[in-house]
Amino acid sequence: MTASIRDIAYQLRQGKLIALADETGWCVAADPTNEAAVAQLLTLREFLSPHQRITVLIKNTDQLGMYVAKLPDVAYDLVEFAENPLTVVYDQGKNVAATLLDNDPTIAVRRALADDVQRLIGSFGRALLVIPLEALKLPAAVDALVTERFGTLPGMPKWGRIMRLGTDGDVSFIRK
């Protein structure tokens, strides 16, 4: 039986890790404010590709200010009008588990493009913290840690662009 969005949101609130399928392939999601869930998610860093970062996955630009301390005006347009996956790394994050920002105050944020993932984030009431695996298959070690799978895998995942946006509006690409 497939779990409903309400069930998945409940599991996230309980500190469980969820395998989430979206336009980029599989990722592993957790509640960004739950210290225990974030600590468990951080154990999966080894599965990140070289340029990837642990990412805050938001529903829309309204949530951007909740997770980034200082936003240049162009940030809203970049996130809102991205038609393909775009992860933006900002200088200073906020409202996430302290262990995430202990060694590095920067925060990566991506707007979900998949409708079902956007509905999940809306039901959950806040963004999700994800390890983007960008793969069509979950590694066995990751699969053992997740309690549920949610979303629809694409035929071919889209590798998103990753860029850094400074508080003064300076842009540099990490991955084009």
Order of alpha helices (4+ residues) and beta strands (2+ residues): alpha-beta-beta-alpha-beta-alpha-alpha-beta-alpha-beta-alpha-beta-alpha-beta-beta-beta
